[in-house]
């Protein structure tokens, strides 16, 4: 369901203190993105084409002056002079209008699938960027916490050095690692600014609008159906494939229409000629009624109609090949996204249940040993650096898993499951 955002809602999103949940970002993009609105407007325009294509040509009303004597321009002078009023109507050969309307209808329905495909890609892009920002926020939090910890390490090293129990190189090492964290912090802030601008563009917000995300999100990664089941789901649900299938149907209708063009079109008309003056016997001259039936003759069918059939058949063949090529690409997208998701999910579990708890235990052991002089300062700092590196990699990998899930959902044509369930 689309959630329409008012101007006040947009202003709220731009406030420093507001947080943007993933569901709100997706709804904002779906209701406000100008590119999606443009695709929808194109679809609305194409929906008006089939009735036009299936309608008869406009009738022609004519007014003529026939057999007018040019010496006097006296209308009653000649018996054959008449002022004629008529109407004529063109009639395509039976079946042509229906095929034209049918082809236009398939094109319009294909444009509707284009809207759904564009919407899927838009929501995918929003979700991918949102999770990148979420990872960057967590990484910056970890860096800030470790900066505070390293400052404490610097103070400890300086205190030990001043009382002759430590080395100057310990102080320099802690200061170097602190500077490295500051450099990494600046880099990540720059990347976050770029990603924020991209997300704002998708949400139709000013590029410099501040963006704050919630501090918590769903960390559980769901199970994914087998690859073959995802293929089947994509074959049924992916709008991109459905749109090309409808273009194939439109091409079929055009082939039938091109074959119909070997048959003539007709034009029928009726004309009333008004005469003035009198006959030699003194009676008034009678008006004339003229009827007209004409048809075009496909005389040059070998170079015109036959070539048109060849053209339409080639276009049909192109659409079929395009569907097969797109289907191959869709399956490749599914397989690649699924492989990335499975890899990231396994890494998240490894970090969460193995590496990070072990790294924390190592830091605690190193700190206890350093306090009693059994561990040197270098090993203590290295253990702490290793811990925060793993913590950052955890959030990066979790973000990658969620991004892969978004890619996978878009590839199969819809959300595989409610991946955002439980987000704050």
N, C-alpha and C positions, 0 to 999 in steps of 0.2 A: 504494500500500500504506500502511495506517495504521500509524504508529509510536506505540505506547502509551508514555506517559511515566509514570514512577513518581513518588512523592512526593519521592524523592531528586533526581530530575531537575528537578522544579519548584524545589527549593531551590537547585540549581546555577544555574538561570536567574536566580535573584534575587541571586546574588553579583555584587559589583562587577566582579570580574576576568573574568567569563565573557562570551563573545560569543554572540549569537544569530543564526545564519545563517538565511536566508530559508526553506530547506527545513525546518529544525527548527521554525521558527515555524508553518509551514503544518501540519506533523504534530502539533504541540502543540494547535493550534486544532481540528483534525479529531477528535482523541481526547478533548479535555477540555472543549470549549465546551458550556456547559449548555443553550443554546438549541437547538443541533443535537441534543443528547441528548434533549431534550423532543420534538422533531419525530420522532426515531426511535422514541421510546416510543409516540407517537400511531400511527405506522405499525404497530408491533407489536400495538397494541390493535385496530386496524381489521382486521388479518389474521385475528383471531379471530371476526369478525362473519359472514363468508359461511357457515361451517358451521351457525351458529345460524339464519341466515335460511333455509337450505335444509332445516331439520329440521321434522318434523311437530310440531304442538302437543302438549303433554304430555297423556297420557290421563287421564280423570277416573274415579276410583273412588268409588262412592256406596254408602251404606247407608241403607235406607228402611224405615219401618214403615207398611204399607198396610192400610187398612180396619180400623183398631184401634177397638174399641167404647169410647166415652168414658164409658159409664156404669159399667163394671166394670174396663176396661183388662185384661180377661182374654183372653189371646191364643187359647186353644183354643175360646173361646165361639163365634166365628163362623167359618164355613167359608172365607170370603174373606179373613180376616186372615192376613197373611204378613209375615215379616221378609225383606226383599229386599236382596241384595248384587249389585252390577253394575259393569260397566266400559264406558266409552264413549270413542270416539276421533273427533276431527275430521279430515276429509280435504279439504284445498283442492282445487279443480278441477284436474285434471291439467295440468301445465305452470306453475302459479303458483309453486310452491316453487322450481323451477329458475330462473325469472325473478328471483325475489327474491334467490336466491343469486348469480346472475349479476350483478345490479346491485351487490350488496355487494362482489363480487370486483373489479369495475371500480373501485369507490371505494377499495378497499384498495390496488390497484395504482397508482391515482392518488396516494395518500398516499406510496407509495414514490418516485414522481417528485418529490413535494414535498421529501422528504429530500434527494434529489440536487440539486434546485434550491437549497435552503437551504445545502447544503454548498458549491456553486459560489459563492454570494454571500459566504459566510463566508470562503472562501479568497481571493476577490477583495479583500474588505475588509482582510484581514490583509496581503496583498501590497501594496496601495496604501499602507497606513500604514507598513509596513516601509520602502518606498522613500522616503516622506516623511521618515522618521527618518534614513535614509541620507543624503539630501540635506542635512538640517539639520546632521548631523555634519560633512559636508564643508564646509559654509558656515562653521560655527564654527571649523573648523581653518584655513580661509583667513583668517578675521577675526583669529584669534590670531596667525597668521604676519604679517599686515599690521600688527597692533598693534606687534609687535616692530620691524618695519621703520620704521614711523612714529616710534617712540621714537628710533631711530637718526637719522632725519631731524631730529627736534627737537634732538638733541644736536649734529648738524652745524650746524644753523641757529643754535643758541645760541653755538657756538664761533665761527662766522663773525661773528655780531653782536658778540661780546665783543672781537674783534680789529679791528672796524670794516670788515669785508668783506661783511657781510650786513645785512639790514633786520629790525627788530623784527616787522614784519608777517609775515615768513617764519616766525618762531617761533610767532606767534599762529595762523597758518594751519595749521601742523603740529599744534599742540595741539588746534585745533578739529576737525580731521579725526580725530584720535585719540579725542576725546570722542564724535564721531559713531559711530565704530566700537564704542565701549563701549556706546552706546545700542542699536545694532543687535544687538550680542551679547546684551544683556539681553532684547530682544524675541524673538530666536530661541530662547533658552533657555526662555523662557516657553511658546512654541509647542511646543518639544520636550517639555516636561513634559505638556502637554495630549495630544499624540499618544502619548506613552508610556502615559498612563493609559488611553487608548482601546485600545491594543494589549494591555495587560495584561488589560483586561476581556474581550477576545476570546479570550485564552489562559487565562482562568479563573485569573488571578493577582491578588494584591492590587494595588490601583490605584497604590500608592506603591512597587511593586517597581522597583528600578533596572534600566535596560535599556541594555546596551551592544551595539552592532552591530559586525560585522567592518569593518576598514578598507578592504577591497577587495571588489569585486563585478564580475560580468560586465558589461563596458562595450560589447561588440559588440551591435548591435541587428539582429535577424534580418529577413530578407525575409518579407513577408506575402502569402498567396495573394490572387488577385483577389477583388473584392467579391462577385461572383456566386457564386464557389465558397464563400465564407464563408456566404452565404445558404443554399446547399444543405446545408452542414454543420450549420447551426443547425436547419434543418427536420428533419434526421435525429437530431440529438444533444441539442437543448435540452430538458432535463427539464420546463421550464415548459410547453412546447407539448405534449409527450407526456402530461403530466398532464391537461391540458384535453381532449385527444383521448380519453383514457380516461373522463373525466367525460361526454363526449358519448355514449360507448358505454353508460355507466350510465344516462344519460337515455333512450336508445333502449329499454333493457330495461324501464325504468319505464313508458314509453308502452305497450309490449306488455302489461305486467302490468295497467295500468289498463284496457286493452281486455278482458283476461281477466276482470276483475271484473264484467262483465255476466253471466258464467256463475256458477251457484250453487256454494257449498261444501256439503259433506255431513258428517253426523255419524252414526256407527253405534255401536250399543251392544247389549250382552247382559246380562240380569238374571236372577238365580235367586232365586225366592221360596220361602222355607222356611215350611211350614205345620205346625201341631201339632194334636192332637186326632184324633177318629175320625169316620168317616162313620156314617149311621144303621145300616148293616149291620154295623158293628163294625170295618170295615177302616180302616187308617191313611189319613189324607188325603195325597194325592200333592202333591209340590212343583210350583211353576209355573215355566216358563221363558218369558221375555219377550224379544223382539227389537225393536230400534228403528232406524229409518232416517229421518233428517230432513234438510232442506236449507233454506237461506235463499232467499228470493224477492226479487230486485232490483226491487221494485215501484216505487221512487222513482228509477229510473235516470236520468230526465231532469234531475233536480236534484242527483244524487249521482254515479253512475258516469260519465255523459256529461261532467259538469263536471270530474271527475278526469282524464279523457282530455284535455280542453282544457288543464288545468293542466300535465300532463306534457308535452304537445306544446309549450307555451310555454316550459317549462324547457329542453327540447331545443333550441329555437330560440335561447334565450339563450346556451346553451353554445356553439353554432355561431358566433354573433356575437362571443362572448368570445374564441374561438380566433382569428378573423380580426383582431380588435382587438389581441390580444397579438402576433400575427405581424407586424402593422404596427409595433408598438413594438419588437419584437426587431430587425427590419431597421433601424429608426431608431437603435437602440443600436449596432448593428454599424457603420453608416455613420459615426456621430458618433465612436466610438472609433477607427475606422480613419483618419478624417481627422485626429484629434488625434495619432495615432501617426505618421502620415506627416509631419505638420508638425514634430513634435518631433524625429523622426529626421533630417530635413533640417537643422534648426537645430543639432543635435548635431554633425553632420558639418561644418557651417559654422564653428562655434566651434572644433572640434578641429583642423581643417586650415587654417583661414583666419584668423579673428579673433584667437584667443588667441596663436598664434605671432607674428602681426603686432604685437599689443599688447606682447608680451615684447620684441620687437626695439625697439619704440618706447621702452620703459622703459630698456633698456640704452643706447640712443643718448642719451636724455635725461640719464641718470646720467653718462655719459662727458662730455657737453657741460657739465653743471653743474659737474663737478670742475675743468674748465678755464675756467669762467666764461662759457661761450657760451650757456648755457640758464639762465633764471631759475628760482628755487625753485618758484614757482607752477606752472609747466608740468611740472616734475618730479613734484610731488605729484599733479597732475591725471592724469598718465600712469599713475602707480602706482594711483591710485583706479580709473581706467578698467580696468586689468588685473584687479584683484581683483573688480570688478563683473562682468566677462566670465567670470571663473573661477566665480563663484557662479552666474551664469546658466547656465553649462555644466552644472553638477551639477543645477541645478533642472530644466533641460530634459531631461537624461538620466533623472532621476527621473520626470518627466511622461511620457516615452516608455514607461518600464517600467510606470507606472500605467495608461496607455492600453492597453498590451498585456494587462495583467491584466483590465481592463474588457472587452476584445475577447474574451479567452478565455472569460470568464464568459458573454458574450452569445451565443457560438456553442455553448456547452454543454460545453466542455472545453478543455484547454490546446492551443493551436494547434501549439506545439512546446515543447520543454523550455527555457522562458525562463530558468530558473535554472541552467542548465548552466554549470559553471565557477565557481560562486560559492564563496567561501571561508567 
